[in-house]
Amino acid sequence: QEAAKEGIIFRLGRCDIVSAKEIIDKFGVSEERVQEAVKEGIIYWLNNSYIDRAKAIRDEFGVSEERVQEAAKEGIISCLVRGEIVSAKEIIDGFGVSVDLLKSDERVQEAAVEGIISCLVRGEIVSAKEIREEFGVSVDLLKSDERVQEAAKEGIIFRLGRCDIVSAKEIIDKFGVSEERVQEAVKEGI
């Protein structure tokens, strides 16, 4: 049963629904194992931002709504950590995930902070701001998180290096960057 489940996951990881169904039929895989395998297949595709493939698997196998929501949350967390707010929103919309529930989830909040850090380091202010707003990450939390402050400093340096003073100022204003960090960034960015 476990080997069959792994075979299903492997096949779904290639979006090979026909072969996955053949394994289920040939080895009489229990419904519980099928549900687990399908959930893993959905997570795999969501983690890689292939929302349509994840939906196709969900629709083909009729996985329980509880498992779909769990898989969607894992995909959202994966996208957020990388700062991929567009993909995270596509999962939310495509799988009917409650943003309010996500805002109260500690793992999602930590992933949102990680995503903000990832975006700030790359100077992607719009995405960082969108993550902060969409997931209700407080400016006070961002001000008190040393990692966020360091990332904001790097983002300011990145923007100043491109003579983008407006964006550098926006990072300062929108992410509560301390005066000390601003001074460090200005010195390094000039």
Salt bridges, closest charged atoms under 4 A:
GLU2 OE1 - ARG33 NH1 2.49
ASP16 OD2 - ARG11 NH1 3.36
GLU32 OE2 - ARG67 NH2 2.43
GLU36 OE1 - LYS5 NZ 3.01
ASP59 OD1 - ARG58 NE 2.83
GLU60 OE2 - LYS21 NZ 2.47
GLU70 OE1 - LYS39 NZ 2.70
GLU74 OE2 - ARG107 NH1 2.81
GLU84 OE1 - ARG82 NH2 3.01
ASP105 OD2 - LYS73 NZ 2.77
GLU110 OE2 - ARG147 NH2 3.26
GLU114 OE2 - ARG147 NH1 2.23
GLU124 OE2 - ARG122 NE 3.00
GLU130 OE2 - LYS89 NZ 2.60
GLU133 OE2 - ARG132 NH2 3.67
GLU134 OE1 - LYS89 NZ 3.80
ASP145 OD2 - ARG147 NH2 2.86
GLU146 OE2 - ARG181 NH2 1.81
GLU150 OE2 - LYS153 NZ 3.74
GLU150 OE1 - ARG181 NH1 2.32
ASP164 OD2 - ARG159 NH1 3.29
GLU170 OE2 - LYS129 NZ 2.83
ASP173 OD2 - LYS169 NZ 3.14
GLU184 OE1 - LYS153 NZ 3.18
GLU188 OE2 - LYS153 NZ 3.14
